Amino acid sequence: MNNFFLQFDGSWFLDIIDKFNPIHFPQDAFVTDLAIIMILAGVVTLAFFKIRQPLIIGYLFAGMLIGPLSPLWTSFFVLDTEQISGAIGILSDVSTLNIFAEIGVILLLFVIGIEFPFAKIRSIGKIAVGVGSIGLFLTLGITFYVTTLFGLNTTDALFLSAALSISSTAIIVKVLEETGKIKKESSILVLGILIVEDIIAVILIASLKSYALVGDISIESVIVTLVIAAGLFAATFTAGRKIIPKLIDRVASAENREILLLAILGVCFGYSLLAEILGLSVAIGAFLAGVLVAESKSAEVSKILSSPIKDMFVAIFFVSVGALMDISQLDDYIFLAIVLIALVIGLKLGGNLLGNFIFRQPRRKSLRSGFALAAPRGEFSIIIIKIGVDTGVVSAFLFPLIGIITIITAFISPFLVKAGDKIIPKMAEDKNGKS
């Protein structure tokens, strides 16, 4: 039987497959990719729902099955893998996947922002800045030291430790939403810390770009980024709060849901564009847009209208993340990835607990925020390493390594949050601590 399969070249079967290869479909690649994503996401996530597993894992698994970097489809659609000149798979347009992913992040953070009006944000502002900074820089410093012990050169260790110190906003928010914890007091703190980390991530990216190009970190770029971020927040919570909510309520007075939906999406993407123009993250802009909508009398209706669109693009986002992960090199870096994941989870959890202790937060709240922030690495982690690889200042192997770490931590995150639910009651002795 084995000899039969070895002698069987399967050329006729591959010819048939080649005719039905989605890469060669005459239809527009955008429509083809979108159709494949939605169909497979629906099937796979239904299966994961039936076996009571987090949907986010279903999305990532679906993406890994159909992505252009999937070794499954590379071996299935071509006879000689050495002849491959580019990415091959059911989904072949990487640029389209990146667009899907960005839209998903924007809509996810916008709808979450609607849950948090200004009063909630202000209540945790200073604490979020303090706890977020302590957790991030403690993780960055110790990870840098440990990675140099592994033999990485200074530049590789610097870029990798920066990438591993930043939590994934999109993944954490989705996990909190799926587990029904998004409105808890600890989740408000988590969201505040994530926004702080996004701002620090922008500063790190600017600093690392400067280091990559001229061999030195520009203090001026750090100061400029901080001033711009502070200016955007100040303008949002002063002039923005007086103008945007009133405009939305005026549009809502027309009692036409289609017009209201277009208006709030205009605010969402307009603010995201503003943040990007200022050199900040689109996620920050989308979240602030949601906060402004939350100040209007039409906040609940706005959330109901935008949520289905958000659900669609968030699904696309996580499928796209899975599709863009190169798991073909898993064997080469799996040991190092596991060691770094264990290290960073411990550091991130410990750093956030230390920050919460310094700012005298209730133990339950501290533990919940620590478990939520501990695992996932995501969009900014990949961006930081990509900058280093593109400029030629870091080793090429860091990119597949951070990809493996991202996908593993994304899978771990829901289970870590669930584990926290079992561990926290035993660890938290203060009866007055709010969760």
TAPE-V923727 format. One record per run of one state. SS is the DSSP state (a for helix, b for strand, c for the rest). FROM is the first residue (numbers start at 1). TO is the last residue. If there is no record, write none. Layout:
ss = {SS & SS}
from = {FROM & FROM}
to = {TO & TO}
This chain:
ss = {c & a & c & a & c & a & c & a & c & a & c & a & c & a & c & a & c & a & c & a & c & a & c & a & c & a & c & a & c & a & c & a & c & a & c & a & c & a & c & a & c & a & c}
from = {1 & 2 & 8 & 11 & 20 & 22 & 25 & 29 & 51 & 55 & 67 & 71 & 78 & 81 & 84 & 94 & 115 & 118 & 124 & 125 & 150 & 154 & 165 & 169 & 179 & 185 & 215 & 219 & 253 & 257 & 278 & 282 & 295 & 299 & 324 & 327 & 359 & 363 & 375 & 379 & 391 & 397 & 428}
to = {1 & 7 & 10 & 19 & 21 & 24 & 28 & 50 & 54 & 66 & 70 & 77 & 80 & 83 & 93 & 114 & 117 & 123 & 124 & 149 & 153 & 164 & 168 & 178 & 184 & 214 & 218 & 252 & 256 & 277 & 281 & 294 & 298 & 323 & 326 & 358 & 362 & 374 & 378 & 390 & 396 & 427 & 435}
